[in-house]
Amino acid sequence: MRLLPLAIVAMAMAFAGAADPAHAAERLIVNCFWPPQHAVCQKIMPTWGKWVEEATAGRVKISIPPKSLASPPEQWASVENGIADVAAQFNGFIANRVWGPTVAMNPFIATQDAPAMSQALWETYEKYFSDEYKGMKLLAVWVITPGALWSQTDTPVNSIEDLKSRKIWALPGTNANIMKTIGAGVVSGPAVQMNEIISRGVVDAYVGVSETSVRDFRLIPYTRSKTEFDRGIYSTSFSFLMNEKKWKALSEEDQKAIMSVSGAKFGRMAASYWVEADKTAAAELEKAGVKIVKADPQFEQALVKVGDGLTKKWIETANKRGLEGQATYEFYVNRVKELSAKKMQ
């Protein structure tokens, strides 16, 4: 692990002290690595903070630093080392530690019902991989709306040949693996690095993010079209983590109160904000002239075939790590369907 700069440690300590000089309540430093204007920083974490304060009768409050205390891949480390008390971590960056939550990131199982996916993932966690988060308190998990395939040129990406001719930015994990398997040139990294790579023309297409990220990472000026699939090519899942020592220092009453507003409730709330953010971002993309292209069925089927191979590998890896791979996968997929169907009734 790269050591976090001492200046960041000092900033976190100073921020905590300045935020609550009287120590009237237990204050949790909740880190947000997204851009300050993003829904996670502006709505999701503050909403949870309000819930926590209400549930604990003001005994526990949260503070969100104005600047991230660690880079996106180091959120787990920042919480583990007490730099932040609570943070969200993209599960693709901690797959070497926890494998179970990446079940939601398998290809072509994502739907537009992000709240249902989030609740299904929490239920899957409770049933199949609740012992994976050793040394960390897991507060919640959530899954966001499916990422899409975007073209930066006037020619949409709508065939395997198109993909092979492109250099593509992709989120690490499923997206990058699909693109590499097909033979496309891949540049992979955290979403916060997208703007630098895409705006400089290093790539001419990108995959794995939805409308809200295109807007919030200021990619609209460099985007010409979106290829839309019948089935979601990919969705991202996050873990909402808390320092275990900090958690154990809380009273049992406050622990129960915090979990009453975390778990599936937090996951559905976070996912709902993402859905709404996508809707407003989609309107901005349309206004900017970004075209939506329906994927050619043969193109989608070719990608699904590649995805099936990756799902098989996911199940094999889960089995090697002591998880029930097939059962975990099937439970998650079926619960998403059941929850979505229930919503439609």
N, C-alpha and C positions, 0 to 999 in steps of 0.2 A: 504494500500500500504506500502510495506517495504521501509524505507528511504534509499535513495541512499547514499553510503559512501561519506563523505566530501572530501576524497582524489580524488574521481572520479569527483566531482564537480569542485575541484580545477584544475584537469588535463584538463577538458574541457575548463575552462576559460583561463588557461595558453596557451593551444593549439590554441585557437582562437586568443589570443593576439599576440602570437609568429608568427602565420601564416600571420598576416596582421598588422604589427606595424604602418604602415603609414595610415591605414584606407582609402586607395585609393578607395576601392570597398566594397560593402556590402558582407560579407563572411558568408556563411551558413555552420555550422558544421553538416555534414551528417554522422550519425553513421552506422556502418556495424558490425552486431554481428556474421556473418559467419566467418569461418577460413580465415586468411589473403589471402590464395592462392585461395579462392573460386571465381567463376566468378562474383558474386555480388560485391565483394570488388575490384576485379581487372579490371572488364570490365563494368558491368552494371551501377554502380554509377558514375565511372569516365566518361563514355560516356554521361550520363545525365549532369554531371558537365560541360563538354565541350559544350554541346548544350545550357545550361543555359548561359554560358559566351558569346557565340556567339550571342544568341538571345537578350541579354541585352547590347550588345556592351561593355562588360567588366565591367558593373556596378555591377553585382552580380557574385560571384565566390563561389566554394564550397571547403571545406577541409574535408578529411576523416581521423579521428584519427587512429593511428596504432593499437589501441586496443579498443575493444568495451567499451562504457561508461555505459552499462547496460546489464543485462542478457536478453535472448530472450523474456521471458514473460513481461519484463518491458520496452519495447521499447515505447509504448504509454505513459507510465508515464514519461519516460526520456524526451520526446518531450513536453508533457504537462507542465512539471516543468522547461523547458528551459535548461536542461542539454545538450541536442542535439537540433538542430533546425529542422532537418529532419531525419527520420528513417523509416525502413520497419518493419512491424509487421505481424507475422503469425496470420491470422484471427481466428484460433482456440482458441487463447489466449484472444481474446477480444469479444467473442461471447456474453458475458453478456452486452456489450456496443452496438455492431453493429451486426445484424443478417443477413442482406441482402447479404453481400459478401460471406457468407458461402454457398450460393446456389451452387457455383461451386465445393464445396467439398462433394456434395451428391454422393452416391455410383453408380458406373457403368454408369456415363454419361461423363466421361473424354475421350478425344481422344488424339492422338499423335500430333495434331495441336494446340500446346500451344499458338501461336500467335492469332489464331482464338478464343480460349477460353478467352484470356485476353481482346481482343477487345469486345467480347460479354459481359463480366462481366462489363466493363466500361459502355457500352450502357445500360445494365440492371440497373446499379447504377443510371445513369442519369434519367432513366424512372421510377424506382420503389422505390429507397431508398436513394435519394440524401440528405434527411434531417436527416439521422441517425448519421452522424459524428459531433455531436454537440460539440462545443468548440475546434474543430480541423479542420485544412484545409487538405482535401484529395487531393493529387496531382495525384495519379494514383492507379490502382489495376493491379495485374497480376496473371496469373495462370500458374503453371509449368507442365511439362510432368507427366503422371500418375505414381504413386508409385506402386511398385510391392511387391510380396511375396517372401521372401528369406529364404533359409534353411542354417543353419550352420552345419548340419550333412550331411553324405553321402546319406541320404534318403530325396528326395524332398518332399515338402508338396503338396499333390495332392488329398486330400479327407477331408471330414469333420472329419473323425476319426483321420487323421493325425493332424489336427488342435487341436482337443481336447486333444491329447496326448502331445502337445507342451506347452512350456512357451514362450510367444511371446512379443517382444518389439513392441509397436505401437505408432504412433503419437496420441496425444489426439484428441478426437472427433470421426469422422466417423470410422476410423480404429479400435480404441480401442473399440468402441461400437459394431462393427460387431463381433470382436473376443470374446467379453464378452457374447454377445447374443448366440453365438455358443457354448460357454462353455470352451474356451481356457483360460489358465492362462495368464494374461496380466500385463506387466510392461509398464507404459506409461510415456512420458516425452518429453522435447524438443529434437530436432535432435542433438544438440550439446552434449547431454549426451549419445548418442548411443555408441560411442566407448568404454567408460568406462564400460557400462553394457554388451555389446556384447563381448568385448575382455576378460572379466573376466568370461565368461560362465554363467552369471546369467540367460540368455535365450538361446534357441536353434533355434530360428527363429525370423525374424523381418518383419514388413510390413509398407508400406506407403511412401517409398522413391524410387527414381529412380537411375539410374546408376551413375550419377555424384555425388550424395551424398554418395553412397557406396565407391566411390574412394576418395572423398575429406575428408570424415570422417574416412578414413583409415580402412575400413571394409573388403577389399578384402581378406586379409589373413584368415579371419574367415568365409568366405562365400563359399558355395559349389554349390548352384544351385538357379535358379530363376524360379518361376512358372509364366508362361505367359498366360494371359487371352485374349479372343477375345475383350472384352470391358474393358476399364480401370477401375480397382477396385476403384480407388480414385485419386484425384488430389488436390494439395494444392494451396490455394490462399493467397495473401499478399496484405496489404494496404501500400501505400507509403504516409507517414504523415508529415505534417509540423505544427510547433507551430503557432497557430492562431494569436497571438499578433505579432510575427515576420512577418507573412504574411501581416497583416494589416499595418505594418510599411513601407512596400515597396510601391513604387509609383504604380499608376494604370498601367502605361506603362510597368513597370517591371513585375507586376503580369500577365498581358496579355502575355508578352513575355515568362515567365516561363511556363504558361499553354499551350502555343503553342508547347512546347517540352515535355509536360507531358501527362496526360490523356491516350487515346488509343495509342498514338505514343510511350510513354514510355513503356506501357504494352506489346506491340508487340516486341519492342526491347529487353526488359528483357526476355520475353519468348523465343525469337529467340536464345539468348545466351545460354539459358538452353537446348534447343534442340541440339545445336552444342556441348555443353559440354557433353551431354548424349552420343552422337555418339562417341566421343573420349574415354569416360570412358568405353563404351561397348566394344571397341576394347581391352582395358586393361584387362577387366574382362575375355574376351574370351582367351586372352593370358595366363592369370593366371589359366585357366582350369575351370572357373565357367560355369556350364551347364545351358542351357535353356530348360525347360520342358514345353510342351504344357499342359495346364490345362484340366483335364478330363471334358467333357461337363456336366456331372451330378454334379460334384463339383462346377463348375461355376454357374450352375443354382441354386444350393442350396444357394450359397452366394448372388446371385441376389435376391432371395426370401427374405432373411434377409434384404438386402439393400432396397427393396421396402417398408418394414415396417419403416425403418429409414427415408426414403424420406417422407412418410406420416406424420411422427412426425415432420419433418422439416417444412412442409407446415402448420401444426397445430400451431406450435410455431410462425411462421411468422404471421399468422392471429391474434394470441393473442397479438402480438407486434404492431399491427396496419398496417402490410404490407399485400399486396395482394399475399398470399402464392402461390396459384396455378398459377396465372398469371405470377408471378416473375419466378417461376421454368420453366414454359413452354416457356416463352420469352427467357430465357438464353439458354435452350437446343436447341430451334429452331434456334436461331441466330448462335450458334456454327456450326450447320449443314449447314446453308446458307452460312456462311463465308468460311467454308471448301470447300463446293461445288464450290463456286466462284473461289477459289484458284486453283481448279483442272481444270477449264475451259481453 
